[in-house]
Amino acid sequence: MRPKTLLIDDERDFVQLLAVRLEARDFPVTAAFDAAGGLALVESQAPSVVVLDVNLPDRSGLDVLREMRERWPLVQVVMLTGQSDVATAVAGMKYGAADYLTKPVDIDALTAALERAVMRRMDQEENLRMIETGKLAAIGRLAEGVAHEISNPVNIMMQKAGWALELMEEPGFSASPEAHEVRAELEAIVNQGRRCKTVVGRLMKVGGRIDPRASEFDPVEAVRAGLELVRERAADQSVVFDVCAAKPVARVFLPRFEIEQVVRRLAENALDAMPRGGTLRAEVRDRPSGVVEIELEDTGPGVPEAIAQRIFEPFFSTKEVGKGSGLGLSICDGIMKSLGGSIALTRTDGPGAVFVVTLPAMPTSD
C-alpha cells in the first residue's frame, strides 16, 4: 500500500481524474476543494502527503502550507502550480514544502514526488527517534543511578529495624506495655523497606541491566518463553500462536535472555501487523550447516519491498514518532551478529512476513 494522500485543489474535474489515476497505482486518496475542507481532513485523517494547489478559493496555498507546518510538521506537502505561479511554489519550498510540480501534472512525476516525500518524512521521523532514544537512554542512566542511591540506605534501614525487632524479644523489652505497639511499627518499617526494594528492582530494569551469561538450553523452550511475554496482548487481538518442531533440535549455548528478547521483539512486530486477529507460526529446526533456525511467519499484509530494504537500519520505523523507537529490529540484528547468528526477512509483500533467525548449535559429542 502506498502512502495516504490528500489532494487539495478547487478544480474538481482535475482532482477527480488525478484521484482515479493515483488509486490505479495503489495510492489511497481523499480530496478537498478548498482550504477549510483540506485542513479538516488533515486533522481527521492524518495523511502522509498533501498535494496542495497554490491558488484556493478561500485562502492562499502558502497560508495553508504555513498552518500545516505549524500544526502537523511531519505531513509532507507537494505544491501544484500553473506556469505563471512557479515563483509562489518556490516560495513554498522555503516554507518547508517537499516538492512542487506544474500543471498539467505528469502522473509518473507525481508518483515519484509522492514517494520522495514519504522517504523525507521517514528521515524526519528517524531523526526525532534518535532524539527520543537519547532522552530515554539518559532516563535509563538516571534511573539506575537513583536505584543505587536508594538501595544502600534502604538496606541499612531494614537491617536496623530487624535488629530492633530482635531486641524486642528480650525480656526487658517484651514486658513493656508499649512493646506490641513498637513491634508493629518496626514491622511496618520492614514492609515498607521491601516495597522500596521492589521499586529499586524496577528502576534497575529501566536502566537496562540484564544477565549476559551464556547457558545451555533448548531453543524451542526459549521461543515459547519469548512468545509468552506477549501472550496477553496476542489474546486481546485474537492472534493465535503455533509453535512447532518436527523433532528434538540441537541445544545451543548462548545468553538465553537475549534470544527470548529477539523472539519477543519479532512477535511484537507481527502483532502490530495483525491488529484484528491472525496466526503467528514459529518453527524451530536443525540445519546440516550446524545451525538452528527459528522461523516466524505471520498472517499480516507483509512488508513492502521499499521498506524491507531499510527495516534493520537504526531508528527506521513505519510507526508514528512516540509509538516506536525504530531500534527493535536493529537491536535484534546486532544481538544475533554478536552471538554468531543472523536474522533476515525472507518474504516481503505478503501474504504475511517471514523472519528467520539462525543460532549456532552446540557441537554434538560422538
One Martini backbone bead per residue (centre of mass of N, CA, C, O) as a GRO file, in nm:
protein
  366
    1MET     BB    1   0.095   0.037   0.023
    2ARG     BB    2   0.056   0.353  -0.016
    3PRO     BB    3   0.042   0.663   0.065
    4LYS     BB    4  -0.152   0.879   0.215
    5THR     BB    5  -0.358   1.104   0.012
    6LEU     BB    6  -0.406   1.460  -0.031
    7LEU     BB    7  -0.629   1.664  -0.220
    8ILE     BB    8  -0.592   2.028  -0.289
    9ASP     BB    9  -0.849   2.146  -0.509
   10ASP     BB   10  -1.083   2.342  -0.711
   11GLU     BB   11  -1.054   2.132  -0.950
   12ARG     BB   12  -1.259   1.876  -0.983
   13ASP     BB   13  -1.184   1.723  -1.241
   14PHE     BB   14  -0.883   1.706  -1.182
   15VAL     BB   15  -0.902   1.555  -0.912
   16GLN     BB   16  -1.061   1.305  -1.003
   17LEU     BB   17  -0.855   1.210  -1.211
   18LEU     BB   18  -0.612   1.192  -1.020
   19ALA     BB   19  -0.736   0.988  -0.823
   20VAL     BB   20  -0.773   0.755  -1.022
   21ARG     BB   21  -0.468   0.730  -1.102
   22LEU     BB   22  -0.362   0.677  -0.813
   23GLU     BB   23  -0.542   0.431  -0.738
   24ALA     BB   24  -0.423   0.254  -0.972
   25ARG     BB   25  -0.137   0.283  -0.786
   26ASP     BB   26  -0.222   0.242  -0.472
   27PHE     BB   27  -0.339   0.519  -0.378
   28PRO     BB   28  -0.477   0.662  -0.111
   29VAL     BB   29  -0.758   0.889  -0.162
   30THR     BB   30  -0.829   1.228  -0.090
   31ALA     BB   31  -1.057   1.521  -0.101
   32ALA     BB   32  -1.034   1.881  -0.156
   33PHE     BB   33  -1.171   2.230  -0.252
   34ASP     BB   34  -1.046   2.362   0.012
   35ALA     BB   35  -0.892   2.471   0.290
   36ALA     BB   36  -1.089   2.385   0.514
   37GLY     BB   37  -1.130   2.092   0.419
   38GLY     BB   38  -0.832   2.010   0.420
   39LEU     BB   39  -0.766   2.063   0.722
   40ALA     BB   40  -0.978   1.869   0.832
   41LEU     BB   41  -0.848   1.612   0.701
   42VAL     BB   42  -0.575   1.627   0.833
   43GLU     BB   43  -0.688   1.598   1.124
   44SER     BB   44  -0.865   1.323   1.078
   45GLN     BB   45  -0.650   1.143   0.867
   46ALA     BB   46  -0.344   1.169   0.849
   47PRO     BB   47  -0.166   1.224   0.611
   48SER     BB   48   0.139   1.197   0.454
   49VAL     BB   49   0.031   1.352   0.189
   50VAL     BB   50   0.009   1.676   0.026
   51VAL     BB   51  -0.172   1.811  -0.247
   52LEU     BB   52  -0.116   2.163  -0.325
   53ASP     BB   53  -0.266   2.436  -0.417
   54VAL     BB   54  -0.186   2.778  -0.451
   55ASN     BB   55  -0.497   2.816  -0.549
   56LEU     BB   56  -0.762   2.921  -0.343
   57PRO     BB   57  -1.075   3.045  -0.261
   58ASP     BB   58  -1.010   3.107   0.071
   59ARG     BB   59  -0.689   3.057   0.037
   60SER     BB   60  -0.370   3.046   0.048
   61GLY     BB   61  -0.142   2.802   0.000
   62LEU     BB   62   0.075   2.923   0.189
   63ASP     BB   63  -0.103   2.944   0.440
   64VAL     BB   64  -0.161   2.643   0.457
   65LEU     BB   65   0.128   2.549   0.481
   66ARG     BB   66   0.200   2.698   0.741
   67GLU     BB   67  -0.013   2.558   0.918
   68MET     BB   68   0.086   2.268   0.875
   69ARG     BB   69   0.375   2.312   0.987
   70GLU     BB   70   0.271   2.389   1.275
   71ARG     BB   71   0.068   2.136   1.331
   72TRP     BB   72   0.206   1.919   1.095
   73PRO     BB   73   0.536   1.863   1.043
   74LEU     BB   74   0.521   1.561   0.897
   75VAL     BB   75   0.364   1.665   0.674
   76GLN     BB   76   0.369   1.640   0.334
   77VAL     BB   77   0.428   1.884   0.062
   78VAL     BB   78   0.286   1.924  -0.264
   79MET     BB   79   0.304   2.156  -0.506
   80LEU     BB   80   0.068   2.327  -0.716
   81THR     BB   81   0.114   2.481  -1.050
   82GLY     BB   82   0.135   2.719  -1.261
   83GLN     BB   83   0.348   2.884  -1.460
   84SER     BB   84   0.281   3.174  -1.320
   85ASP     BB   85   0.342   3.031  -1.005
   86VAL     BB   86   0.635   2.935  -0.944
   87ALA     BB   87   0.731   3.137  -0.729
   88THR     BB   88   0.533   3.040  -0.514
   89ALA     BB   89   0.637   2.748  -0.496
   90VAL     BB   90   0.924   2.823  -0.413
   91ALA     BB   91   0.835   2.955  -0.151
   92GLY     BB   92   0.724   2.691  -0.035
   93MET     BB   93   0.998   2.555   0.003
   94LYS     BB   94   1.085   2.757   0.231
   95TYR     BB   95   0.834   2.646   0.417
   96GLY     BB   96   0.860   2.306   0.357
   97ALA     BB   97   0.825   2.185   0.101
   98ALA     BB   98   0.903   1.898  -0.082
   99ASP     BB   99   0.753   2.002  -0.353
  100TYR     BB  100   0.703   2.081  -0.713
  101LEU     BB  101   0.435   2.121  -0.961
  102THR     BB  102   0.317   2.145  -1.287
  103LYS     BB  103   0.069   2.229  -1.492
  104PRO     BB  104   0.032   1.955  -1.615
  105VAL     BB  105   0.036   1.640  -1.466
  106ASP     BB  106   0.259   1.394  -1.432
  107ILE     BB  107   0.213   1.088  -1.295
  108ASP     BB  108   0.509   1.000  -1.259
  109ALA     BB  109   0.606   1.258  -1.118
  110LEU     BB  110   0.409   1.240  -0.881
  111THR     BB  111   0.481   0.963  -0.762
  112ALA     BB  112   0.776   1.037  -0.714
  113ALA     BB  113   0.717   1.274  -0.520
  114LEU     BB  114   0.564   1.106  -0.308
  115GLU     BB  115   0.797   0.911  -0.241
  116ARG     BB  116   0.997   1.128  -0.151
  117ALA     BB  117   0.822   1.242   0.077
  118VAL     BB  118   0.815   0.983   0.247
  119MET     BB  119   1.120   0.960   0.288
  120ARG     BB  120   1.143   1.228   0.434
  121ARG     BB  121   0.964   1.155   0.670
  122MET     BB  122   1.134   0.918   0.770
  123ASP     BB  123   1.383   1.088   0.832
  124GLN     BB  124   1.249   1.270   1.042
  125GLU     BB  125   1.161   1.044   1.234
  126GLU     BB  126   1.445   0.937   1.283
  127ASN     BB  127   1.553   1.189   1.423
  128LEU     BB  128   1.344   1.190   1.654
  129ARG     BB  129   1.422   0.910   1.766
  130MET     BB  130   1.708   0.981   1.844
  131ILE     BB  131   1.625   1.186   2.055
  132GLU     BB  132   1.443   1.002   2.227
  133THR     BB  133   1.659   0.785   2.284
  134GLY     BB  134   1.849   0.971   2.435
  135LYS     BB  135   1.650   1.031   2.661
  136LEU     BB  136   1.605   0.737   2.752
  137ALA     BB  137   1.899   0.683   2.824
  138ALA     BB  138   1.912   0.899   3.044
  139ILE     BB  139   1.688   0.779   3.217
  140GLY     BB  140   1.827   0.509   3.266
  141ARG     BB  141   2.074   0.624   3.413
  142LEU     BB  142   1.917   0.766   3.633
  143ALA     BB  143   1.768   0.518   3.745
  144GLU     BB  144   2.022   0.362   3.828
  145GLY     BB  145   2.134   0.577   4.019
  146VAL     BB  146   1.891   0.588   4.208
  147ALA     BB  147   1.894   0.294   4.290
  148HIS     BB  148   2.168   0.302   4.432
  149GLU     BB  149   2.098   0.530   4.637
  150ILE     BB  150   1.859   0.368   4.772
  151SER     BB  151   1.961   0.084   4.849
  152ASN     BB  152   2.149   0.131   5.094
  153PRO     BB  153   1.954   0.274   5.301
  154VAL     BB  154   1.741   0.050   5.294
  155ASN     BB  155   1.914  -0.179   5.403
  156ILE     BB  156   1.985  -0.041   5.671
  157MET     BB  157   1.697   0.000   5.771
  158MET     BB  158   1.623  -0.304   5.778
  159GLN     BB  159   1.846  -0.395   5.969
  160LYS     BB  160   1.767  -0.214   6.211
  161ALA     BB  161   1.478  -0.317   6.240
  162GLY     BB  162   1.554  -0.612   6.284
  163TRP     BB  163   1.724  -0.565   6.537
  164ALA     BB  164   1.492  -0.439   6.703
  165LEU     BB  165   1.309  -0.689   6.698
  166GLU     BB  166   1.503  -0.867   6.857
  167LEU     BB  167   1.504  -0.689   7.113
  168MET     BB  168   1.192  -0.725   7.173
  169GLU     BB  169   1.242  -1.029   7.283
  170GLU     BB  170   1.345  -0.927   7.524
  171PRO     BB  171   1.242  -0.916   7.846
  172GLY     BB  172   1.276  -0.604   7.895
  173PHE     BB  173   1.086  -0.534   7.639
  174SER     BB  174   0.838  -0.733   7.629
  175ALA     BB  175   0.715  -0.617   7.912
  176SER     BB  176   0.626  -0.378   7.781
  177PRO     BB  177   0.332  -0.207   7.713
  178GLU     BB  178   0.463  -0.097   7.419
  179ALA     BB  179   0.570  -0.342   7.253
  180HIS     BB  180   0.349  -0.395   7.039
  181GLU     BB  181   0.363  -0.115   6.904
  182VAL     BB  182   0.663  -0.119   6.825
  183ARG     BB  183   0.658  -0.377   6.659
  184ALA     BB  184   0.459  -0.275   6.444
  185GLU     BB  185   0.639  -0.041   6.343
  186LEU     BB  186   0.882  -0.215   6.256
  187GLU     BB  187   0.727  -0.390   6.051
  188ALA     BB  188   0.650  -0.153   5.870
  189ILE     BB  189   0.936  -0.077   5.790
  190VAL     BB  190   1.006  -0.346   5.653
  191ASN     BB  191   0.775  -0.343   5.441
  192GLN     BB  192   0.860  -0.072   5.308
  193GLY     BB  193   1.141  -0.171   5.228
  194ARG     BB  194   1.043  -0.385   5.028
  195ARG     BB  195   0.909  -0.185   4.838
  196CYS     BB  196   1.166  -0.034   4.767
  197LYS     BB  197   1.312  -0.280   4.639
  198THR     BB  198   1.110  -0.314   4.409
  199VAL     BB  199   1.161  -0.038   4.281
  200VAL     BB  200   1.461  -0.082   4.231
  201GLY     BB  201   1.426  -0.318   4.036
  202ARG     BB  202   1.275  -0.151   3.821
  203LEU     BB  203   1.497   0.058   3.772
  204MET     BB  204   1.708  -0.145   3.669
  205LYS     BB  205   1.547  -0.220   3.416
  206VAL     BB  206   1.544   0.059   3.291
  207GLY     BB  207   1.868   0.056   3.279
  208GLY     BB  208   1.934  -0.245   3.141
  209ARG     BB  209   1.967  -0.487   3.330
  210ILE     BB  210   2.127  -0.790   3.238
  211ASP     BB  211   2.191  -1.127   3.155
  212PRO     BB  212   2.500  -1.231   2.979
  213ARG     BB  213   2.495  -1.525   3.030
  214ALA     BB  214   2.572  -1.836   2.933
  215SER     BB  215   2.370  -2.123   2.823
  216GLU     BB  216   2.211  -2.421   2.821
  217PHE     BB  217   1.951  -2.478   2.565
  218ASP     BB  218   1.629  -2.493   2.439
  219PRO     BB  219   1.500  -2.317   2.175
  220VAL     BB  220   1.200  -2.385   2.210
  221GLU     BB  221   1.174  -2.269   2.496
  222ALA     BB  222   1.257  -1.979   2.419
  223VAL     BB  223   1.026  -1.925   2.227
  224ARG     BB  224   0.798  -1.966   2.427
  225ALA     BB  225   0.895  -1.746   2.626
  226GLY     BB  226   0.885  -1.506   2.428
  227LEU     BB  227   0.575  -1.534   2.366
  228GLU     BB  228   0.470  -1.508   2.659
  229LEU     BB  229   0.529  -1.192   2.680
  230VAL     BB  230   0.268  -1.153   2.447
  231ARG     BB  231   0.000  -1.310   2.506
  232GLU     BB  232  -0.200  -1.099   2.607
  233ARG     BB  233  -0.204  -0.930   2.351
  234ALA     BB  234  -0.287  -1.156   2.157
  235ALA     BB  235  -0.562  -1.212   2.288
  236ASP     BB  236  -0.678  -0.925   2.239
  237GLN     BB  237  -0.625  -0.977   1.904
  238SER     BB  238  -0.675  -1.279   1.815
  239VAL     BB  239  -0.394  -1.427   1.841
  240VAL     BB  240  -0.223  -1.715   1.730
  241PHE     BB  241  -0.012  -1.967   1.846
  242ASP     BB  242   0.248  -2.168   1.658
  243VAL     BB  243   0.448  -2.429   1.780
  244CYS     BB  244   0.719  -2.600   1.604
  245ALA     BB  245   0.882  -2.937   1.596
  246ALA     BB  246   0.969  -3.219   1.434
  247LYS     BB  247   1.214  -3.238   1.641
  248PRO     BB  248   1.464  -3.260   1.822
  249VAL     BB  249   1.687  -3.010   1.886
  250ALA     BB  250   1.951  -2.845   1.913
  251ARG     BB  251   2.151  -2.712   2.130
  252VAL     BB  252   2.246  -2.413   2.305
  253PHE     BB  253   2.517  -2.155   2.376
  254LEU     BB  254   2.359  -1.886   2.529
  255PRO     BB  255   2.190  -1.603   2.593
  256ARG     BB  256   1.868  -1.650   2.659
  257PHE     BB  257   1.750  -1.368   2.696
  258GLU     BB  258   1.819  -1.262   2.407
  259ILE     BB  259   1.645  -1.463   2.249
  260GLU     BB  260   1.375  -1.387   2.378
  261GLN     BB  261   1.386  -1.087   2.281
  262VAL     BB  262   1.383  -1.141   1.981
  263VAL     BB  263   1.112  -1.287   1.977
  264ARG     BB  264   0.947  -1.062   2.102
  265ARG     BB  265   0.998  -0.843   1.887
  266LEU     BB  266   0.883  -1.004   1.649
  267ALA     BB  267   0.602  -1.045   1.774
  268GLU     BB  268   0.528  -0.745   1.796
  269ASN     BB  269   0.538  -0.687   1.495
  270ALA     BB  270   0.319  -0.893   1.420
  271LEU     BB  271   0.094  -0.759   1.591
  272ASP     BB  272   0.093  -0.494   1.437
  273ALA     BB  273  -0.007  -0.658   1.166
  274MET     BB  274  -0.258  -0.797   1.370
  275PRO     BB  275  -0.514  -0.630   1.509
  276ARG     BB  276  -0.761  -0.856   1.396
  277GLY     BB  277  -0.601  -1.107   1.368
  278GLY     BB  278  -0.432  -1.437   1.373
  279THR     BB  279  -0.108  -1.592   1.290
  280LEU     BB  280   0.178  -1.724   1.476
  281ARG     BB  281   0.447  -1.894   1.341
  282ALA     BB  282   0.675  -2.135   1.495
  283GLU     BB  283   0.987  -2.270   1.374
  284VAL     BB  284   1.208  -2.537   1.470
  285ARG     BB  285   1.538  -2.612   1.323
  286ASP     BB  286   1.767  -2.801   1.166
  287ARG     BB  287   2.093  -2.774   1.014
  288PRO     BB  288   2.367  -2.904   0.846
  289SER     BB  289   2.550  -2.636   0.919
  290GLY     BB  290   2.511  -2.600   1.246
  291VAL     BB  291   2.214  -2.485   1.279
  292VAL     BB  292   1.948  -2.295   1.415
  293GLU     BB  293   1.610  -2.240   1.323
  294ILE     BB  294   1.390  -1.949   1.336
  295GLU     BB  295   1.055  -1.932   1.229
  296LEU     BB  296   0.852  -1.638   1.153
  297GLU     BB  297   0.496  -1.632   1.080
  298ASP     BB  298   0.257  -1.424   0.943
  299THR     BB  299  -0.089  -1.283   0.853
  300GLY     BB  300  -0.019  -1.033   0.731
  301PRO     BB  301   0.062  -0.799   0.468
  302GLY     BB  302   0.350  -0.736   0.493
  303VAL     BB  303   0.654  -0.610   0.329
  304PRO     BB  304   0.754  -0.372   0.157
  305GLU     BB  305   1.024  -0.346  -0.041
  306ALA     BB  306   1.116  -0.056   0.037
  307ILE     BB  307   1.121  -0.125   0.346
  308ALA     BB  308   1.291  -0.390   0.363
  309GLN     BB  309   1.572  -0.237   0.310
  310ARG     BB  310   1.540  -0.075   0.623
  311ILE     BB  311   1.456  -0.238   0.891
  312PHE     BB  312   1.772  -0.258   1.018
  313GLU     BB  313   1.777   0.030   1.073
  314PRO     BB  314   1.840   0.272   1.269
  315PHE     BB  315   1.533   0.443   1.345
  316PHE     BB  316   1.353   0.271   1.169
  317SER     BB  317   1.000   0.346   1.101
  318THR     BB  318   0.632   0.315   1.057
  319LYS     BB  319   0.583   0.461   1.302
  320GLU     BB  320   0.502   0.681   1.508
  321VAL     BB  321   0.609   0.915   1.690
  322GLY     BB  322   0.616   0.754   2.018
  323LYS     BB  323   0.556   0.429   1.908
  324GLY     BB  324   0.870   0.409   1.827
  325SER     BB  325   1.226   0.381   1.798
  326GLY     BB  326   1.362   0.199   1.559
  327LEU     BB  327   1.535  -0.054   1.724
  328GLY     BB  328   1.438  -0.346   1.726
  329LEU     BB  329   1.575  -0.478   1.467
  330SER     BB  330   1.856  -0.367   1.518
  331ILE     BB  331   1.901  -0.515   1.782
  332CYS     BB  332   1.861  -0.799   1.674
  333ASP     BB  333   2.093  -0.788   1.473
  334GLY     BB  334   2.316  -0.731   1.683
  335ILE     BB  335   2.277  -0.980   1.857
  336MET     BB  336   2.320  -1.201   1.640
  337LYS     BB  337   2.605  -1.115   1.554
  338SER     BB  338   2.736  -1.139   1.843
  339LEU     BB  339   2.645  -1.468   1.843
  340GLY     BB  340   2.682  -1.590   1.540
  341GLY     BB  341   2.432  -1.500   1.386
  342SER     BB  342   2.096  -1.432   1.243
  343ILE     BB  343   1.879  -1.204   1.049
  344ALA     BB  344   1.582  -1.238   0.830
  345LEU     BB  345   1.395  -1.136   0.554
  346THR     BB  346   1.214  -1.377   0.334
  347ARG     BB  347   0.935  -1.207   0.312
  348THR     BB  348   0.753  -1.003   0.084
  349ASP     BB  349   0.437  -0.864   0.016
  350GLY     BB  350   0.325  -1.122   0.078
  351PRO     BB  351   0.175  -1.330   0.264
  352GLY     BB  352   0.317  -1.210   0.494
  353ALA     BB  353   0.583  -1.249   0.724
  354VAL     BB  354   0.937  -1.366   0.719
  355PHE     BB  355   1.147  -1.479   0.978
  356VAL     BB  356   1.504  -1.564   1.022
  357VAL     BB  357   1.676  -1.735   1.279
  358THR     BB  358   2.018  -1.792   1.364
  359LEU     BB  359   2.192  -2.055   1.547
  360PRO     BB  360   2.444  -2.183   1.710
  361ALA     BB  361   2.525  -2.498   1.759
  362MET     BB  362   2.602  -2.748   1.942
  363PRO     BB  363   2.825  -2.978   1.957
  364THR     BB  364   2.851  -3.303   1.897
  365SER     BB  365   2.898  -3.607   2.069
  366ASP     BB  366   3.068  -3.911   1.959
   0.00000   0.00000   0.00000
